[in-house]
Amino acid sequence: MTRLNVDDTRCQALFASRLQQSDAPTAEVMAETIRATLRELGTHGCAGQMAQEFGDHPEEAAERMHWVRQLLAGASAQRNLELARGVGARQHRA
């Protein structure tokens, strides 16, 4: 699976999940939500639910997708920062 497909799958799973903005999810909660939603719906189920929401409620779906993408971008940036700090700490110990 390519990086783009993995990112798309994560977006679709979070979009299809029951997670709400008011939940203010942590990276761990997001990861578990993605896993649980994919187990429950599968990749095709997530994509289908997302497509249905865009058809039935396009404005709300667009807002939700924007929020989902912001969540994933923030989690990715945080993960990269933590990795960079870990590499820096290992270099100083060497």
Secondary structure, DSSP 8 states (H G I E B T S, - for coil): --HHHHHHHHHHHHHHSS--GGG---HHHHHHHHHHHHHHHHHHHHHHHHHHHHHH-HHHHHHHHHHHHHHHHHHHHHHHHHHHHHHHHHHHH-
